[in-house]
């Protein structure tokens, strides 16, 4: 049996699913989110990629978001400053729109953070899902000083 393709897909209005990079196997694509102005799409996996969004909704050529590639990630979300929060193993890593690491934090006891999302009345609560030890799994909330981008 042939190997399974590892791709992310886009569905144009009224169309059929089409691979974002039809001739390229992405390295374990998983989390994805749009930038604040919806002009870039980020896709995480075993590397973090950034794609420009064209006026018709199609995507331009993807580039490595971080210098030298890398940037393994899972779920991700954007804050109102267009900073990217990426679940990266046992941490959440926060990147500026240019790829500079702004900070990293953990949830005590979690061995793997799987997703992040902003919520709450003021969008200043970061919800973190993950798994770890016996009592450290599930959904956690962290008060933040910055609001998440309201979708």
SULNORFEN-V659394 format. One line per field, one symbol per residue. phi: phi as a letter, one per 20 degrees, with the letter a starting at -180 (. if undefined). psi: psi as a letter, one per 30 degrees, with the letter a starting at -180 (. if undefined). Layout:
BEGIN
phi = ???
psi = ???
END
This chain:
BEGIN
phi = .ffffdcdccdfgmddgcffcgdcefelfbfbbefgelecddcdaebddccfeegenfdeffcffdgmnmngbcfbbdefemeddcfcmecddddffenfferbbcdgneebedbcbeangdmddeecdabafgddbpdcccfcecefffe
psi = klkkkjlllkjlkgalkkkeiegkjlihkcklllleghfkkkklbfljlkkkklegflkakklkekkgaahklblllklfggkkkkjicglkkkklffgkkflklljkfkfjkflkkkalegggkjkkkalbaefilbklkkklfkkljk.
END
